[in-house]
Amino acid sequence: MAISCSTSAAVFQGVWVPLVTPFSGASIDGGALRRLVRHCAAAGVDGLVVCGSTGEAAALDDAEQLAVLDTVLDEAGGLPVVMGLAGNHQGHALQRLAAFGTRPLAGVLVPAPYYVRPGQQGAQAYFHTLADASRVPLVLYDIPYRTGATLDTDTLLALAGHGNIAAVKDCGGSLDKTAALIAHGGLRVMAGEDLHALSTLCLGGSGMIAAAAHIRPDLYVALDRAVRARDLDTARRLFHALAPVIRLVFAEPNPGPLKAWLACQGLLSDALRPPMPPASAALAARLAQAVAALDQAFPPPAQSRLAPLPGQAVAA
């Protein structure tokens, strides 16, 4: 069921945060998840992504993923939410997509089928099948180092012609591809590599989906707004202040470093599901020092200093 998404595509702009999934023992920590949503919303972010790779979606079963999604939707108010849909079993993906379609989503974030390496024709057919079936727009997730499937520029440009494919999270690793997609204009291009956020915005990209924006999300919002206001001196100053933190966030497997820092802030427990490891103590200390330096350069607003709340398990 292809539908026109020219209007709905406008939502895919600005700063989106791909949320980590907090755990308490063997359960999802619903109280911490709600607190995290409030933390991001208070900073003025433009949207949230649920159950992406940062959210450890691969370690959640279908019922748990829906529980996380429903908790975020309940807390997000009017903030748009995109749900991750990764896999390599097309029939299962369509079943999950039908369940997502009963929720008030802004879109679904879909990478190429991982591991099976379907080639350009197979990947294009896969995206078309999901887009035809979806009640909400698809955001393509071009991330070959996770899926093992490279999406060529021509493939992405062809997919841009589908009426229900609205945007791309760009982790493709090619400046040439990024520039070509932006110049074409058929998809909203959102930086998926946090260190590419400023360059993508300056090329004309619509925004970013930035995992590191869990830390000082207000500064990512300020960076985005500065570029839109053509205040590039401010944008560059913000980016270069954020860059050391971004590098440390990804110095060990994501989301370990993020969870270590969020735990230090009392937002959640430093718990990950195997095989994902927690951040090393040495890296967590370096990250805390880098964030302290960032806070000294750009003092956080008073309302961002939140007191911890007790956790609440989500029933899957």
C-alpha positions in Angstrom: 0.0 0.0 0.0 2.2 2.8 -1.2 1.2 6.2 0.1 2.5 9.7 -0.4 4.7 10.8 2.4 5.9 14.2 1.2 4.2 15.9 4.2 5.1 13.3 6.8 8.7 13.4 5.6 9.0 16.9 7.1 9.2 15.4 10.6 12.5 13.8 9.8 14.7 16.8 10.7 16.7 18.1 13.6 18.0 16.1 16.4 16.8 12.6 17.1 18.1 10.4 19.9 18.3 6.6 19.4 17.4 5.6 23.0 19.3 3.0 25.0 17.2 0.4 26.7 17.6 0.4 30.5 17.6 -2.9 32.4 16.9 -3.9 36.0 18.1 -7.4 36.5 16.4 -9.5 33.8 13.7 -7.0 33.1 13.3 -3.7 31.2 13.4 -0.8 33.6 10.3 1.2 32.7 10.9 3.9 35.2 14.4 4.6 33.9 13.1 4.5 30.3 10.5 7.1 31.1 13.1 9.2 32.8 15.4 9.0 29.8 12.5 10.2 27.5 11.9 13.2 29.8 15.7 13.9 29.9 15.7 14.1 26.0 12.4 15.9 25.6 13.4 18.6 28.1 16.4 19.4 26.0 14.2 20.1 23.0 15.2 17.2 20.7 13.0 16.7 17.7 12.3 12.9 17.9 13.2 9.6 19.4 14.2 6.2 17.9 13.3 3.0 19.8 15.0 -0.4 19.5 17.8 0.6 17.2 21.3 -0.9 17.6 21.9 1.6 20.5 18.8 0.2 22.1 20.2 -3.4 22.1 17.2 -4.5 20.0 19.0 -7.7 19.1 18.8 -8.8 22.7 15.1 -8.1 23.1 12.3 -10.5 22.0 9.3 -9.2 20.1 7.1 -8.7 23.2 9.9 -6.8 25.0 10.4 -4.6 21.9 6.7 -3.7 21.9 6.8 -3.0 25.7 9.7 -0.6 25.2 7.9 1.1 22.3 4.6 1.5 24.3 6.4 2.9 27.3 8.2 5.5 25.2 5.1 6.4 23.3 3.2 6.9 26.5 5.9 9.2 27.9 6.8 11.0 24.7 3.6 13.0 24.4 3.7 14.8 21.0 7.3 14.0 20.4 7.6 11.8 17.2 8.9 8.3 17.6 10.5 5.9 15.1 10.7 2.2 15.7 13.6 0.0 14.6 12.9 -3.0 12.4 16.0 -5.1 11.8 16.2 -8.7 10.7 16.7 -11.0 7.7 13.5 -13.0 7.7 11.1 -11.0 5.5 7.9 -12.8 6.7 8.8 -12.1 10.4 9.6 -8.5 9.5 6.2 -8.1 7.9 4.5 -9.6 11.0 6.3 -7.1 13.3 5.6 -4.3 10.9 1.8 -5.1 11.2 2.1 -4.9 15.0 4.0 -1.5 14.8 1.2 -0.2 12.5 -1.3 -0.2 15.4 0.9 2.4 17.2 1.1 6.1 16.5 4.6 6.1 15.0 6.3 8.7 12.8 8.1 5.9 10.9 10.1 2.7 11.0 13.9 2.5 10.7 14.9 -0.4 8.5 18.4 -1.6 7.6 19.1 -4.0 4.8 18.7 -7.7 5.7 21.8 -8.5 7.6 24.2 -11.5 7.1 22.4 -12.8 4.0 23.9 -10.2 1.6 21.0 -10.1 -0.9 22.7 -7.7 -3.4 21.3 -4.5 -4.7 18.2 -6.1 -6.4 17.3 -8.2 -3.4 17.8 -5.3 -1.0 15.7 -3.0 -3.1 12.9 -5.6 -3.4 13.0 -6.1 0.4 12.6 -2.4 1.1 9.8 -2.1 -1.5 7.9 -5.0 0.1 8.1 -3.4 3.6 7.3 0.1 2.3 4.2 -1.3 0.4 3.0 -2.9 3.6 3.7 -0.2 6.1 1.2 2.3 7.4 4.0 4.7 8.2 7.0 5.9 6.2 10.2 4.0 6.1 13.5 5.5 7.1 16.3 3.5 5.4 19.2 2.7 7.6 22.4 2.5 5.5 25.0 0.9 7.8 27.0 -1.7 5.8 29.5 -2.4 8.7 26.7 -3.9 10.7 24.6 -5.6 8.0 27.3 -6.7 5.6 25.2 -5.3 2.8 26.3 -2.1 1.0 23.6 0.0 -0.5 24.8 1.7 -3.7 24.0 5.3 -4.4 21.9 4.3 -7.4 19.9 1.8 -5.2 19.1 4.5 -2.6 18.2 7.0 -5.3 15.8 4.4 -6.8 14.3 3.8 -3.4 13.7 7.5 -3.0 11.1 7.2 -5.8 8.8 5.0 -3.5 6.0 7.1 -2.1 6.4 5.5 1.4 10.2 5.8 1.8 10.9 9.2 3.3 14.4 9.4 4.7 17.8 7.7 5.3 19.9 7.4 8.4 23.3 7.8 6.7 26.1 5.5 8.1 27.3 4.6 4.7 30.8 6.0 5.1 30.9 7.7 1.8 30.9 11.5 1.5 30.2 11.2 -2.2 27.1 9.1 -1.5 25.9 11.6 1.2 26.4 14.5 -1.1 24.6 12.8 -4.0 21.6 11.9 -1.8 21.3 15.4 -0.5 21.7 16.9 -4.0 19.0 14.6 -5.4 16.5 15.7 -2.7 14.3 12.6 -2.8 15.1 11.5 0.7 15.6 13.4 4.0 19.3 12.7 4.8 20.0 12.3 8.5 23.6 11.9 9.7 23.9 8.5 11.5 27.6 8.9 12.4 27.8 11.5 15.1 31.1 12.9 13.9 29.5 13.6 10.5 26.6 15.6 12.0 28.0 19.1 11.2 29.2 18.2 7.7 25.9 16.6 6.8 23.9 19.6 8.0 26.2 22.0 6.2 25.8 20.0 3.0 22.0 20.4 3.3 21.1 17.3 5.3 17.9 17.5 7.3 19.3 16.4 10.7 20.9 13.7 12.7 20.2 10.5 14.6 22.9 10.8 17.2 23.5 8.2 20.0 26.0 10.5 21.7 23.2 13.1 22.1 22.1 11.2 25.3 24.9 13.3 26.7 24.1 17.1 26.7 21.3 16.8 24.1 20.7 20.5 24.5 24.1 21.2 22.8 23.2 19.0 19.8 19.9 21.0 19.5 21.9 24.2 19.7 24.3 22.9 17.0 21.4 22.1 14.7 19.7 25.4 15.2 23.0 27.3 14.7 23.5 25.7 11.3 19.9 26.5 10.3 20.4 30.1 11.4 23.7 30.2 9.3 25.7 30.9 12.5 28.5 28.6 11.5 31.0 30.1 14.0 28.7 28.9 16.9 28.0 25.6 15.2 31.7 24.9 14.7 32.5 25.9 18.3 29.8 23.5 19.6 30.9 20.7 17.3 34.6 20.9 18.3 33.5 20.9 22.0 31.3 17.8 21.5 33.8 15.9 19.4 36.0 14.6 22.2 33.0 13.2 24.0 31.7 11.6 20.8 35.0 9.8 20.2 35.0 8.4 23.7 31.3 7.3 23.4 32.3 5.0 20.5 35.8 4.0 21.8 34.3 0.8 23.1 31.2 -1.1 21.9 28.0 1.0 21.9 26.0 1.5 24.2 28.5 0.5 27.0 30.1 3.9 27.4 26.7 5.7 27.2 25.2 3.5 29.8 28.2 4.0 32.1 27.8 7.8 31.9 24.0 7.7 32.2 24.4 5.5 35.3 26.7 8.0 36.9 24.0 10.6 36.4 21.4 8.4 38.2 19.4 8.0 35.0 19.6 4.2 34.8 21.6 1.2 35.9 24.9 0.3 34.1 23.4 -3.0 32.8 23.7 -4.5 29.4 22.6 -7.8 28.0 25.2 -10.3 26.8 27.1 -10.4 24.6 27.4 -6.6 25.0 30.0 -5.7 27.6 29.9 -2.8 30.0 32.4 0.0 29.4 35.8 -0.4 31.1 36.4 1.6 34.2 39.2 3.4 32.5 37.1 4.6 29.6 34.1 5.5 31.9 36.5 7.7 33.9 37.9 9.4 30.7 34.4 10.0 29.5 33.3 11.6 32.8 36.3 13.9 32.6 35.5 14.8 29.0 31.9 15.6 29.9 33.0 17.7 32.8 35.2 19.7 30.5 32.3 20.1 28.1 30.0 21.3 31.0 32.7 23.8 32.0 32.8 25.3 28.5 29.0 25.1 28.1 27.3 25.0 31.5 24.2 22.8 31.4 20.8 24.4 32.1 19.6 23.9 35.7 16.6 21.8 34.7 18.9 19.2 33.1 20.3 18.2 36.5 17.7 15.6 37.5 17.5 13.6 40.6 17.4 9.8 40.2 14.0 8.0 40.4 13.4 4.4 41.4 13.1 1.9 38.6 9.9 0.3 37.4 9.9 -3.0 35.4 7.9 -3.2 32.2 5.8 -6.3 31.8 6.7 -7.8 28.5 
